[in-house]
Amino acid sequence: MRQFPWRRHNHPFSLSFLEEALRYVGMNEVHKAVTLYLATLKKEETVPVQRSVYREFLFLTMAAMGKDHVAAFDKKYKSAFSRLTGTLSLEEIQKNRVQAPTTKALDCRRSFHPPLEC
């Protein structure tokens, strides 16, 4: 069997990490899930190139709970982001890609329907 380099998963996330992150998101404690994510990335010596934290958790929320929970997730992420701005510097926020989407981006997504099914 041929091995493809794109099939290797070079990330620090385990099943227990995903379960804990989902538990936090399910309990509307998105700030704890994001903090856990950032702490896990910080432990790694080489941080893999990543998408935005918002995008990762949005996909996780949609995959686990369905697209009906996206609006609630948006509100909780915005609240989590405002909490994180008090503890992280602007440089850390940009480096870790923690920024919340703009109001314009959220309105655009609502207008043109949510993303496709996961």
C-alpha positions in Angstrom: 0.0 0.0 0.0 1.3 3.4 -0.9 1.7 6.0 1.7 0.8 9.6 1.0 2.4 12.4 2.9 -0.9 14.3 3.1 -2.4 11.5 5.1 -0.1 12.0 8.1 -1.6 13.8 10.9 0.9 16.0 12.6 -1.1 17.7 15.3 -1.1 17.6 19.1 -4.8 16.8 19.5 -6.1 13.6 20.9 -9.6 12.1 21.2 -9.7 13.2 24.9 -8.9 16.7 23.8 -11.7 16.7 21.3 -14.2 15.3 23.8 -13.2 17.9 26.4 -13.4 20.8 23.8 -16.8 19.6 22.7 -18.0 19.3 26.3 -17.0 23.0 26.8 -18.7 24.1 23.6 -21.8 22.1 24.5 -22.0 23.8 27.9 -21.6 27.2 26.2 -18.1 27.7 27.7 -16.4 28.5 24.5 -13.7 30.5 26.2 -12.6 27.4 28.1 -12.4 25.4 24.8 -10.4 28.1 23.1 -8.0 28.4 26.2 -7.6 24.6 26.1 -6.8 24.8 22.4 -4.2 27.5 22.8 -2.6 25.8 25.8 -2.3 22.5 23.8 -0.7 24.4 20.9 1.7 26.2 23.3 3.0 22.8 24.6 4.2 21.8 21.1 7.7 22.8 20.0 6.7 23.2 16.3 3.2 24.6 15.8 1.6 23.4 12.6 0.2 25.9 10.2 -3.4 26.4 11.3 -6.7 27.9 10.3 -8.3 30.4 12.5 -9.5 29.1 15.9 -13.0 30.3 15.1 -13.1 28.2 11.9 -11.8 25.1 13.7 -14.4 25.4 16.5 -17.2 26.3 14.1 -16.5 23.1 12.1 -16.3 21.1 15.3 -19.6 22.5 16.5 -21.4 21.9 13.2 -20.0 18.3 13.0 -20.9 17.4 16.5 -24.1 19.4 17.1 -25.5 20.3 13.7 -25.9 23.6 12.0 -28.8 24.7 14.2 -26.3 25.6 16.9 -24.2 28.0 14.7 -25.9 31.2 15.8 -25.5 30.4 19.5 -21.9 29.4 18.8 -21.3 32.8 17.2 -22.6 34.7 20.2 -20.5 32.6 22.6 -17.4 32.9 20.5 -17.7 36.6 20.4 -18.1 36.6 24.2 -15.1 34.3 24.6 -13.0 36.5 22.3 -13.7 39.6 24.4 -12.6 37.6 27.5 -9.4 36.5 25.8 -8.5 40.0 24.7 -8.1 40.8 28.4 -5.6 38.1 28.9 -3.7 37.9 25.5 -1.7 40.6 23.8 -2.7 41.7 20.3 0.4 40.0 19.0 -0.6 36.7 20.5 -4.2 37.0 19.2 -2.9 37.6 15.7 -0.3 34.9 15.9 -2.7 32.3 17.2 -5.5 33.4 14.8 -8.0 33.9 17.6 -9.9 36.9 16.1 -13.6 36.7 15.9 -15.2 37.2 12.5 -16.4 40.6 11.7 -20.0 41.5 11.8 -19.9 41.9 8.0 -18.7 38.3 7.6 -21.4 37.0 9.9 -24.1 38.9 8.1 -22.8 37.6 4.8 -22.9 34.0 6.0 -26.4 34.5 7.3 -27.5 36.0 4.0 -26.0 33.4 1.8 -26.9 30.4 4.0 -24.7 28.4 6.4 -21.8 26.3 5.0 -22.5 22.9 3.6 -23.0 19.9 5.8 -19.9 18.5 7.4 
